[in-house]
């Protein structure tokens, strides 16, 4: 939920509403990017929160496994077991190779929980962690106005594309493992239009386009939804920051509370749904890598 004093704080620091939003949408980076795609730039905030939340997710699963009993399970164990069975059921229906599922099913479960945790960071007040970081940054002798921090890793395109590229590499691995290098190479030039030699270039180009399109859409879908959600929370925060004793100010303050709670409740559905969609697409793409044409 958004912090009610967002715009007021921005005004005290000499920021306009646009500058306030831009500040919140700027990453904590090792250096400014020199191009649209600059692989020498690292977003430290996305890396930090991604690693911490990934470790937290692994710890929760480890804790559930350590406390598992053969008797009547407690609520925590029952919830984890339901989640594991749900993912395992989806994996069985899509990936029919039992040997491959030993890796793919736990991978899908890990991705699902990890993305939920990263998405959930969007429910924190938009000014909470950035304000804490600004105080730490200022205490270290730096200008607090340059203390940038974005706390939602999945609102970072480099993070979501990194996840989708990892899925692509696994798809390539299973294509070679299941079909053999020669079998996969044969499939690349004979599917989907046929095995006639004149069709080989078209088949290969189509296959490459399919791999690229699936990977880009896989990462962009998650990024787009979470980025939009983050931006809406910032706009709602500006409504609350316009509080004053005037009729317009009171209306904006009340609207901030109503809109903030309504969007937060709706966003919970988006958080879980986007994690589920990413997990299902991961299973579908890995399942397609096992299918022979």
N, C-alpha and C positions, 0 to 999 in steps of 0.2 A: 504494500500500500504506500502511496506517496506521502511525503512529509508536507505538512500544511504550511510551513514557513519557507517553502522553496523559493518563490519569487521574491519574497521579502528579503531573504538572505542574499539573493542574487543582486537586488537593488542596492543593499548596503555595500556590496563589493564592487559596485559600479557596473554590473552586468545587465545587459538587456535580456529579454526572454530568449532570444535567439542565441546569444552568447552562453546563457545558462545551459541550454539544451546541447549546444556544441561542446561545451566543457564536459558534460556528462557522457557524450558519445565519443570522446577522445580516449584512446588507449594509453596505458602506461607502457611506453616502448623504449627500446635501447637507442633508437634514432628515428627521425622522421622518414617515412618512405620516400624514395626518390622516383618511384614509378607506381603504376597501378598494381603490378605484381613485383614486389621487392622481397626476395627471399632472405635478405640479410637483416630484415626487421623482425624482432621478436616482441610479441605482446605479453609482457611479463604478468599482467593481471590475469589473462586467460589461462596461461600456463600454470600459475599459482593455484587459482581456484579449481581448474580442471584436475590437477594432481591431487589436491587436498580432498576434493569430493570423490575422486576415483578411489583413493585410499579409504575414505569413509565407507563407500559402498562395499568394498572388499572386506572391510572389518565387520560390517553388519552381517554379510553372508557367512564369514568365518565364525562369528559369534553364534549365529543360528545353527551352523553345523556342529559346533562344539557342545552346545546345550541340547542338541536333539536327543530325544529319548524314544524308546520303543513303546512306551505306554501312551496314556492320553496326553496329547500335546497341549502346551499352553497357548495363549493367544498369539504371542510372537512367533513361536514355531509353526503354528497352524497357518498364519498369514504368509510366512516364507514358503511353506510347503505348497500352499495354493498357487503362489506365484511361480514356483519352480514347475509344478505340474502343468500350469497354463502354457508356459514357454515350451516345455517338453512336448506337450500335445501339438502345439503349432509346428514345432520342428519336425515331428513325426509325419505330419500331414504334407509337408513341403519337401523335406530332404529325406529320401527313402533309403539312403545308404546308412546303415546302422553304425558302421565304423566312423564315418564322417560326423555323425551326430554327437559322438563323444566329445568333439571339440566345438562344433557349431552350436549345440544347445546351450552349454555354459557361456559361450561367447555372446549369444543373443540375450541371455539373462543379464550378463554383466553390462552390455550396452544399454539395455532397457533401464536398469536401476541407475546407471551412471548418468544417462541423459535426463532422467527424472530429477535427480539431485541437482544437476547443473541448471535445468529449467526453473527449479523451485527458487533459485536465488533471485528471480525476478519479483518474488513476493515480498522481499525485504524493502523497507522504506528507501526510496531512491537516494536520499541524502545521508543515510546512516553510515555505511562503510566509507563512502568518499569523504565525509566530514572527519571521521576518525583518522583516515589516512592523511588528510590535509594537516591535522594537528601533529601527527608523527613526522610528516615530511617537513613541516615548519620547525619542529623542535630539533631536527637534524641540521638546521641552518639554511634550508632552501626556501624559496618563495612558495608559500602554500597555494598561491593562485595557479601554479604549474603542477600541482599534485593531481594527476589524472588517474582515475581508477574506474574500470568497468567490471562489474561483479557477475555478469551472466556470460559464462564461456560460450554458450550456444548462440549468443547474439554476435559472435565473432565468426566471420566467414572462413577464416583460416582454420578455426577449430572444427567446424562442421565439414569443411572440405577435406580436412585431414582424416576425419572419421570415414567419410565416403571413399577416400582413396585407399584406406586400409581394407575396406570391404572389396574394392576392385582388385587389390593384390591377392586377396584370398580367393576371389573368383578365378583369377588367372592360374593360381596354384592348383585349385581343384580341377580346372579344365585340363591341365597337363597330367595331374595325378590319375584322374578317372579315365580319361580318353587316350592318354599317351601323347607325347609330343607330335608324333606323326598323325594320329587320329584327330587331334585338335586342329592341326594345320590343314588337314583335309576338310574339316568342317568349316574353317574360315573361308575357304574358296568355293565351297559347294552349297552352302546354306545361306539364305533361304530360297534362292531362285532356281537352283538346280545345279547339276554337275557338268553341264556342257562347258568346255574350255572358254568359249566366248563370254560366259557369264562369270568366270572367276574374278575378274577385276571388280565387277559390280557387287558380287557377294562379299569380297574382302572389304571394300569401302563401306558397305552397309553394316558389316559387323563392327568396324571401327567406330562408325557413327553411333551405333547402339551402345557400345561400351562407354564412350564419352558422354552421351546423353544421359544414360542411367546414373553415372557417377556425379555429373553436375547437378542433375535434378535431385538426387539423393541428398546432397549437402545443402543445396539452395533452399529446399523446402523447409528444412528445420531452421536454417538461419533466418529466412524471411519471416516466418511466424514469430520467432522469438525477438527479432529486431523490432518488428511492428509492435509487439506487446510492450517492449521496453520504452519505445517512443510514446505510446499512449499513456503509460504511467507517468512519464515526464510532463506531458501536457496536462494531466490531471493534477500533478503537483503544482503547476503554475496557477491553476484555478484556486487552490487553497491558499497560495501565497498572496493572492489579491485581496485577502480579507481586510475589511475596514468596517467602520460603523455606518457606512452609507448603505442604502438599499441594494445597490448593485454589488457592493463588497460582501454583504451578508448572503445575498443570493449565490454568489460564486463560492463562498465558503461552504454553504449547505450543499451546493451541487458537487463540490469536491468530495465531501464525505460520501454522498450517495453514489457518485460515479466511481469513486475509489473502491468502495466495497463491492459494487456490482461488477466492475471489471476484474477485481481480484477473484471473486467467486467464479466468474466465467473463465478466467485465465487458468484456474486449477484444472479445468477440463482440457484446455489447450496443452498444458504442461504434460499431462498423462497421455493425451491423444498423440502428440507429436513424438513422444518417446516410443509409443506403441507402433506408430507408422514407420519410424526409422528401423525399429527392430524387425517388423514384418518384411519390409523391403530388403533388409539384410538377409533374412531367411529365403526370400523369393529369389534374389540374385544368386545366392550360393546354391539354391536348389536348381536353378537353371544351368549352373556350371556343371551339374551332374548329369543333365539330360543330353542324350545323344540324338543328333538329327540325321 
